[in-house]
Amino acid sequence: MIVRWTDRFTQAYEKLPLEIQKRFDEKIKLFKSNPKHPSLNIHRVRRTFGIWEAYVTKSYRWTFEFIRGGVKLRVIGTHGILRNP
């Protein structure tokens, strides 16, 4: 699976606490091997078309969209990112 990071995602990722970065790194590996794993809690973002979210932790989320052959990572941060996914 191809995973593309947008500039926005990269900038947000770099601002995260190191522990959250490590947790995301683990989650993206899991996502690549099993995108339906229950701990990811993947679901569509309300009132959007084609944008999905997944959990890093209970407080941190990441959004993405499916592209040919993989996904494009949009943004990562606290639950508030869903106001502008």
N, C-alpha and C positions, 0 to 999 in steps of 0.2 A: 504494500500500500504506500502510495506517495503521500507525504505530509509536507505541505508548503506553509511556511510562516509568512504572514504579511508583515510589513514594516510596523504597523500598529501593534501587532501581537508581540513582535520582538522587543519593541520599546516598553510595552507593559510588563513583559516577562522579566526584563532586566531590572525593573523597579521593585519586583517582588522580594520579600524576605527569602534568604537562601533556603530555609526549610521548605517553603512553598515551591520554590523552583525544583528542589529535589523530589518533592511529592508529585509535581506535574511530570517530571521526567519518568517517574515510575508509571504514572497513569497513561502517558502516551505510548509507552512500551506495551502496556496491557491493551490499550485501544488497538494498536497495530495487530496484536495477536488474537484478540477477541473483542471486537467492538460491541458486542452484546453483553459483556460482563456486567452483572448487576451493580457492582460497586461504582461504576461510571455514571449510573443514573442518567443515561442519555435520553433526552426528549427535545421536541421541537420548542423553540422559543415562541411564546404566544404572540399573536398578531404579526407574525412574519411569514415569509414564504421561503423555505429552504434554509433557514438558519436553525442550527441545533446547539444545545448546550450540554456540557458534561461537568461532573463534579471533580474538583481536585481534593477539596475537603468540604466540610459542611458550609463553610463561609466563602470559599473560593471556587469560582467557576471558569470555564473557558468555552468560547463559542467557536463554531466552525460551520462550514458548508461543504457539501459533497461536490467534488469535481471529478472529471474523468480520471479514473485510476486511483483516486484517493480523496483527500480532504484538504481544504484551505483553512488554516487557523486564523481566526479573525481578531479576537481579543481575549485577555485573561485578567482576572481580578476578583474583587469581592462581588457579592451578589448584585451590587449596584450597576455593574457593567451591563446588565440586562435592560437598562433604560435606553441604551444606545448600543445594541449588539453588533 
